């Protein structure tokens, strides 16, 4: 029997929750579509930013590349924190627990500011040594430090902006974050042109453009959230003091998500090192073909991200039936889209790969890689959706374990063993990644069945 939600702590508008409960399938697409568009916009920004930096020469591009791993760490931490905030706010909205949602938002803001300021100070204090350890030297090190200094100053703004965005998403509003992201991206690209091409600020110009666009994004979010008259979540000074239960819930969801992203980064690095043994052409082929992975991931990430909010709301509302039916609906569409895009990518692989390389051997290797990915993409969709669904109902650790099994426990060790010990061809690397997906999907199926179908999937969300 469905659990009755607790009485609301104060009167707040719950129209969106009622709409989502009335039309759960529409709710998935209401959230997923803007998220897909937002990730496409972010991809466009990355391409444009890299292109502008590339006009400064190979030394500037290499310098920005050295900053990449540190920047990825920041992105992983903000992604982990925002996913946790989205899930917990959505659960509170589902419970019609306005005070609980406010406490999550306030604690997350204080926690995010503390982490952001700490990372910024650490970057300014030890950034030069860190860049040297990452391999920057000579003129590259000078350029990298110029870029890194400005990014370090902007780190707290990244965290605050991500929390505002997560609160809106947790309320069930994916459209506003998309519009803010679109505006800040256009501003960033325009400022890249001004600072780099017109004012000749060099690599510093790219960093200034990023910092100013993040400030604009933060200011817009703050204006929209703090000045709105009708809203579910309200930031209150009294809730900025972190409480141990709320902080514990945030960390329990945020830490595994951030660690999972780090695992994927390490796995990609290790695969690149192994592929280097097959020559530069193999690495280039993998780099070109993996761009298709990003395209396939867009709808999967959109649907999986939507599930965090929608399933989180339904779990908070005690609607076991809607949690399970929404999970099945999300799985169906994620796997279907991944399969169709994967098949289309394989059939058109020659044309797609020529966008990135004109080497015939690289194109042939990439074509073979995409042949393996026809089977891997649906499994990727199932695994990623499983992790996000479980995060939505309050379980963070399964996502990290599933990712670790796929990458570090199966795929990477098996690929290294096959190539280095048995002198296997490059196809063994792709086969190892495929087997990693099989093993992680078996684990994901077991975990989802246990936590969503055997146990009560609303237990954590309704008792916070």
C-alpha distance (Angstrom), angle and dihedral (degrees) to the residues before:
residue distance angle dihedral
X1 . . .
X2 3.80 . .
X3 3.77 115.9 .
X4 3.76 118.3 -117.9
X5 3.79 113.1 -122.6
X6 3.80 118.3 -117.6
X7 3.77 118.0 -102.0
X8 3.79 113.3 -85.1
X9 3.80 117.0 -96.0
X10 3.80 90.4 -137.5
X11 3.77 137.3 -10.1
X12 3.80 111.0 -77.6
X13 3.80 130.0 157.8
X14 3.81 111.9 -92.9
X15 3.81 99.2 172.7
X16 3.81 93.1 121.6
X17 3.80 92.6 51.1
X18 3.81 90.8 50.1
X19 3.82 90.5 48.4
X20 3.79 92.1 50.1
X21 3.80 92.6 48.7
X22 3.81 90.0 49.5
X23 3.82 93.4 49.2
X24 3.83 109.3 21.0
X25 3.80 96.4 167.5
X26 3.77 92.3 51.4
X27 3.80 87.5 48.4
X28 3.81 90.9 59.4
X29 3.81 92.1 55.2
X30 3.81 93.0 40.1
X31 3.79 87.0 61.7
X32 3.81 100.0 31.3
X33 3.80 100.0 51.6
X34 3.83 96.7 58.6
X35 3.81 89.6 43.4
X36 3.80 91.3 54.2
X37 3.79 90.4 48.3
X38 3.80 90.7 47.7
X39 3.79 92.7 53.8
X40 3.80 90.0 48.1
X41 3.82 89.3 52.5
X42 3.81 90.5 49.0
X43 3.82 90.2 51.1
X44 3.81 88.9 51.5
X45 3.80 89.9 52.2
X46 3.80 92.4 51.4
X47 3.79 91.5 50.9
X48 3.82 93.6 46.8
X49 3.81 93.7 45.0
X50 3.80 91.5 50.5
X51 3.80 90.4 47.9
X52 3.82 92.4 53.3
X53 3.80 92.0 47.2
X54 3.80 88.2 48.5
X55 3.81 90.0 61.5
X56 3.83 87.4 66.0
X57 3.80 92.0 62.9
X58 3.76 138.5 -102.3
X59 3.82 94.5 -64.9
X60 3.81 92.1 58.8
X61 3.80 91.6 45.1
X62 3.79 90.7 49.5
X63 3.82 90.5 48.0
X64 3.80 91.6 53.7
X65 3.81 88.4 47.7
X66 3.81 90.9 56.5
X67 3.81 89.0 55.8
X68 3.82 89.4 50.3
X69 3.84 99.0 88.0
X70 3.81 92.2 50.2
X71 3.79 91.0 46.0
X72 3.81 89.3 50.3
X73 3.81 89.8 54.1
X74 3.79 89.4 55.7
X75 3.81 91.2 47.6
X76 3.81 90.5 49.7
X77 3.80 91.8 52.1
X78 3.81 93.8 46.6
X79 3.81 90.5 46.9
X80 3.79 91.3 50.4
X81 3.79 92.5 48.4
X82 3.80 94.6 45.2
X83 3.82 92.7 48.4
X84 3.80 90.3 52.1
X85 3.80 92.8 47.7
X86 3.81 92.0 47.4
X87 3.81 92.4 51.6
X88 3.81 95.6 45.2
X89 3.80 94.8 44.8
X90 3.82 90.3 47.8
X91 3.80 90.7 51.2
X92 3.81 90.6 50.1
X93 3.81 90.7 49.2
X94 3.81 88.8 51.3
X95 3.83 90.2 51.7
X96 3.82 88.6 46.9
X97 3.78 84.4 -125.5
X98 3.81 102.9 150.2
X99 3.79 94.4 172.0
X100 3.81 90.8 51.9
X101 3.80 91.3 51.4
X102 3.82 90.2 49.9
X103 3.80 91.4 50.7
X104 3.81 91.6 51.2
X105 3.81 91.3 49.8
X106 3.81 93.9 46.6
X107 3.79 95.6 45.8
X108 3.81 91.5 45.5
X109 3.79 90.9 51.2
X110 3.81 93.3 52.4
X111 3.80 91.8 43.6
X112 3.80 92.5 47.1
X113 3.81 93.4 48.6
X114 3.80 90.5 49.5
X115 3.81 93.5 49.9
X116 3.81 93.0 42.8
X117 3.79 93.9 49.8
X118 3.80 90.9 44.4
X119 3.80 92.4 51.9
X120 3.80 91.2 45.2
X121 3.81 93.0 51.9
X122 3.80 91.6 44.1
X123 3.80 90.1 50.6
X124 3.80 93.2 51.5
X125 3.80 92.3 44.6
X126 3.81 100.7 45.8
X127 3.80 104.0 12.8
X128 3.80 96.3 110.3
X129 3.79 92.9 52.1
X130 3.80 91.1 44.9
X131 3.80 92.5 52.0
X132 3.79 90.1 48.8
X133 3.82 89.9 53.6
X134 3.81 88.6 51.1
X135 3.81 89.1 56.9
X136 3.82 104.7 -95.7
X137 3.79 113.7 145.2
X138 3.78 140.7 157.8
X139 3.79 116.0 -2.1
X140 3.82 90.0 -9.6
X141 3.80 89.8 60.9
X142 3.82 91.8 50.2
X143 3.80 92.9 50.1
X144 3.79 92.4 43.5
X145 3.81 92.2 51.8
X146 3.80 91.9 48.9
X147 3.80 89.3 53.2
X148 3.80 95.0 41.1
X149 3.81 95.0 52.0
X150 3.79 93.0 60.5
X151 3.80 93.5 42.9
X152 3.82 89.6 51.7
X153 3.80 90.3 55.2
X154 3.81 89.5 51.7
X155 3.82 96.2 48.7
X156 3.85 96.0 93.9
X157 3.80 89.3 54.0
X158 3.80 90.6 53.4
X159 3.79 90.4 56.4
X160 3.79 96.3 45.3
X161 3.80 92.1 47.1
X162 3.82 91.5 49.7
X163 3.81 90.9 52.8
X164 3.80 92.6 51.6
X165 3.80 88.9 49.1
X166 3.81 92.1 48.2
X167 3.80 92.4 50.7
X168 3.81 91.3 53.9
X169 3.80 91.2 46.7
X170 3.81 90.8 48.9
X171 3.79 88.9 54.0
X172 3.79 88.1 55.3
X173 3.80 97.8 -102.3
X174 3.81 111.9 127.0
X175 3.80 94.9 151.5
X176 3.82 97.6 70.9
X177 3.84 94.4 51.5
X178 3.82 88.5 50.0
X179 3.81 92.7 53.0
X180 3.82 92.0 47.0
X181 3.81 91.0 47.7
X182 3.79 91.2 48.7
X183 3.80 91.6 51.2
X184 3.80 94.4 46.7
X185 3.83 91.3 47.0
X186 3.81 93.0 52.6
X187 3.82 88.7 47.0
X188 3.81 91.8 49.2
X189 3.79 93.3 50.9
X190 3.82 91.5 46.8
X191 3.81 91.6 48.9
X192 3.80 90.5 48.1
X193 3.79 87.8 59.0
X194 3.81 93.0 46.4
X195 3.80 99.1 43.6
X196 3.81 97.1 38.9
X197 3.80 105.7 31.7
X198 3.81 102.6 27.0
X199 3.81 106.8 28.5
X200 3.83 94.1 30.2
X201 3.82 94.8 -137.0
X202 3.79 90.6 152.6
X203 3.79 119.0 -152.9
X204 3.79 89.2 -16.6
X205 3.79 86.2 65.1
X206 3.81 91.6 62.2
X207 3.79 90.3 50.3
X208 3.82 91.9 47.6
X209 3.80 90.0 50.0
X210 3.80 91.1 52.0
X211 3.81 93.2 46.7
X212 3.81 94.5 48.2
X213 3.82 92.7 47.2
X214 3.81 91.0 49.8
X215 3.81 89.5 49.7
X216 3.80 89.6 50.9
X217 3.82 90.6 48.9
X218 3.80 91.5 48.7
X219 3.80 92.7 47.8
X220 3.81 91.7 49.8
X221 3.79 93.0 49.3
X222 3.82 91.1 47.0
X223 3.80 92.4 49.8
X224 3.81 93.5 47.5
X225 3.81 96.0 44.5
X226 3.80 102.4 36.9
X227 3.80 96.1 42.1
X228 3.80 100.5 42.7
X229 3.80 114.7 111.3
X230 3.80 99.5 -156.5
X231 3.78 114.4 46.0
X232 3.75 138.9 127.8
X233 3.80 98.9 -135.9
X234 3.78 118.3 51.7
X235 3.79 124.4 -174.4
X236 3.79 108.8 -132.1
X237 3.78 128.3 -176.5
X238 3.82 90.4 -132.1
X239 3.80 90.6 60.4
X240 3.81 95.9 51.0
X241 3.80 90.0 83.4
X242 3.83 103.3 89.9
X243 3.80 117.6 -121.2
X244 3.77 119.8 -150.3
X245 3.84 98.0 -124.8
X246 3.81 94.1 48.7
X247 3.80 93.5 42.3
X248 3.79 89.8 48.4
X249 3.81 91.2 52.5
X250 3.81 91.4 49.6
X251 3.80 94.1 48.8
X252 3.83 92.0 44.8
X253 3.81 89.6 59.8
X254 3.82 100.3 31.2
X255 3.81 100.6 49.0
X256 3.83 97.3 56.0
X257 3.81 91.4 46.0
X258 3.80 92.8 51.8
X259 3.81 91.3 43.8
X260 3.81 90.3 50.5
X261 3.80 90.6 56.2
X262 3.80 89.2 49.3
X263 3.81 89.9 51.9
X264 3.81 90.8 53.4
X265 3.80 90.3 49.1
X266 3.80 92.1 50.8
X267 3.79 90.6 46.8
X268 3.81 91.7 52.1
X269 3.80 90.2 49.4
X270 3.81 92.0 50.7
X271 3.80 92.2 47.8
X272 3.80 90.0 51.3
X273 3.81 90.8 51.8
X274 3.81 91.0 50.5
X275 3.81 93.1 46.5
X276 3.81 89.9 50.8
X277 3.79 86.0 72.1
X278 3.80 88.8 65.7
X279 3.80 90.9 54.3
X280 3.78 138.8 -98.3
X281 3.80 92.1 -69.2
X282 3.81 90.9 61.3
X283 3.81 91.5 50.7
X284 3.80 91.0 47.6
X285 3.80 90.9 48.7
X286 3.80 91.5 51.3
X287 3.78 90.7 46.9
X288 3.80 91.9 51.7
X289 3.81 96.0 42.9
X290 3.81 92.7 46.0
X291 3.81 88.0 62.3
X292 3.79 84.7 71.7
X293 3.82 87.4 56.6
X294 3.81 87.5 61.7
X295 3.80 91.3 52.5
X296 3.80 92.7 49.2
X297 3.81 90.4 46.6
X298 3.82 94.1 57.2
X299 3.83 98.0 78.0
X300 3.80 91.9 35.9
X301 3.80 92.7 53.1
X302 3.79 90.4 44.8
X303 3.80 93.5 52.7
X304 3.80 93.6 40.8
X305 3.81 91.3 47.9
X306 3.80 90.1 49.8
X307 3.80 89.2 52.0
X308 3.81 90.8 59.5
X309 3.80 90.7 60.2
X310 3.79 101.1 34.9
X311 3.81 97.4 40.7
X312 3.80 89.4 42.5
X313 3.81 90.3 56.4
X314 3.79 93.0 46.7
X315 3.81 91.0 47.4
X316 3.80 91.0 50.8
X317 3.81 89.4 49.4
X318 3.80 89.6 54.0
X319 3.81 92.5 -119.1
X320 3.79 102.2 148.7
X321 3.78 90.6 170.9
X322 3.81 93.8 56.2
X323 3.81 93.1 45.2
X324 3.80 91.0 55.8
X325 3.80 97.7 40.6
X326 3.82 91.9 46.8
X327 3.80 90.3 49.3
X328 3.81 91.3 53.9
X329 3.80 92.2 45.4
X330 3.81 92.1 50.2
X331 3.81 92.0 47.5
X332 3.79 91.5 50.7
X333 3.78 95.0 52.8
X334 3.82 96.2 39.5
X335 3.81 93.1 52.1
X336 3.81 92.9 42.3
X337 3.81 94.3 50.7
X338 3.80 92.6 44.4
X339 3.80 90.4 50.9
X340 3.81 95.1 47.9
X341 3.81 94.7 45.4
X342 3.81 90.8 45.3
X343 3.81 92.6 52.5
X344 3.81 91.5 45.9
X345 3.81 90.7 49.0
X346 3.81 92.0 51.0
X347 3.81 93.1 48.0
X348 3.79 91.6 48.4
X349 3.80 96.0 35.2
X350 3.79 96.0 118.7
X351 3.80 93.1 56.6
X352 3.80 93.7 40.8
X353 3.80 95.1 49.3
X354 3.80 91.9 48.5
X355 3.81 87.1 66.3
X356 3.81 87.5 68.7
X357 3.81 104.9 27.8
X358 3.79 139.3 11.8
X359 3.81 95.0 -159.7
X360 3.82 109.3 119.5
X361 3.80 93.8 -149.6
X362 3.81 92.2 50.2
X363 3.79 90.2 49.8
X364 3.82 90.6 50.6
X365 3.82 91.7 50.6
X366 3.80 91.1 46.9
X367 3.81 90.6 49.7
X368 3.82 90.3 54.8
X369 3.81 91.0 47.2
X370 3.81 91.3 53.6
X371 3.81 89.2 49.3
X372 3.80 89.0 61.7
X373 3.80 90.3 43.7
X374 3.83 92.3 60.9
X375 3.80 85.1 76.3
X376 3.81 95.8 33.2
X377 3.82 98.2 53.1
X378 3.83 96.4 64.6
X379 3.80 88.9 48.6
X380 3.79 89.9 49.0
X381 3.81 88.2 53.0
X382 3.81 92.0 50.9
X383 3.80 93.9 46.7
X384 3.80 96.5 46.0
X385 3.80 92.8 45.3
X386 3.81 90.9 48.8
X387 3.78 92.3 53.7
X388 3.81 93.3 49.3
X389 3.81 93.5 45.0
X390 3.77 90.6 53.8
X391 3.81 90.7 47.4
X392 3.79 88.7 52.7
X393 3.81 91.9 58.1
X394 3.80 92.4 44.5
X395 3.83 107.3 -90.6
X396 3.81 114.0 120.4
X397 3.79 104.4 163.8
X398 3.84 98.9 66.4
X399 3.80 91.5 65.1
X400 3.81 91.6 55.4
X401 3.81 93.4 46.2
X402 3.82 93.0 47.2
X403 3.81 91.0 50.7
X404 3.80 92.8 45.1
X405 3.81 92.3 51.0
X406 3.79 91.7 49.7
X407 3.80 96.7 46.7
X408 3.80 113.5 21.4
X409 3.80 103.7 24.2
X410 3.82 101.4 40.9
X411 3.82 117.3 7.7
X412 3.81 103.0 42.9
X413 3.84 99.4 39.6
X414 3.81 91.6 44.3
X415 3.81 93.2 48.4
X416 3.82 92.5 49.0
X417 3.81 91.6 46.6
X418 3.81 93.6 49.1
X419 3.81 94.7 46.7
X420 3.81 102.7 36.2
X421 3.81 99.8 34.7
X422 3.80 103.1 29.9
X423 3.82 98.3 28.3
X424 3.82 90.0 -127.9
X425 3.83 121.1 176.9
X426 3.79 124.0 -104.2
X427 3.80 90.9 -90.1
X428 3.83 86.7 72.9
X429 3.80 88.6 66.8
X430 3.80 91.6 55.5
X431 3.81 91.3 44.2
X432 3.80 90.4 51.6
X433 3.80 91.0 53.3
X434 3.79 89.0 49.4
X435 3.81 92.6 51.4
X436 3.80 89.5 48.7
X437 3.79 87.8 56.7
X438 3.81 91.8 50.3
X439 3.81 92.8 52.0
X440 3.80 94.5 45.2
X441 3.81 91.1 48.1
X442 3.79 91.3 53.5
X443 3.80 88.6 51.7
X444 3.83 91.8 45.5
X445 3.82 91.2 50.3
X446 3.80 91.0 51.0
X447 3.80 92.9 47.6
X448 3.81 95.6 46.2
X449 3.80 92.1 46.5
X450 3.80 90.4 50.2
X451 3.81 98.1 45.3
X452 3.80 101.5 32.3
X453 3.82 106.4 30.1
X454 3.81 106.8 22.9
X455 3.81 98.0 35.0
X456 3.80 128.0 41.1
X457 3.85 105.1 -87.0
X458 3.81 91.2 -159.6
X459 3.81 96.4 55.6
X460 3.80 98.2 99.5
X461 3.79 96.2 37.5
X462 3.80 95.5 52.0
X463 3.81 97.7 45.7
X464 3.81 102.7 51.6
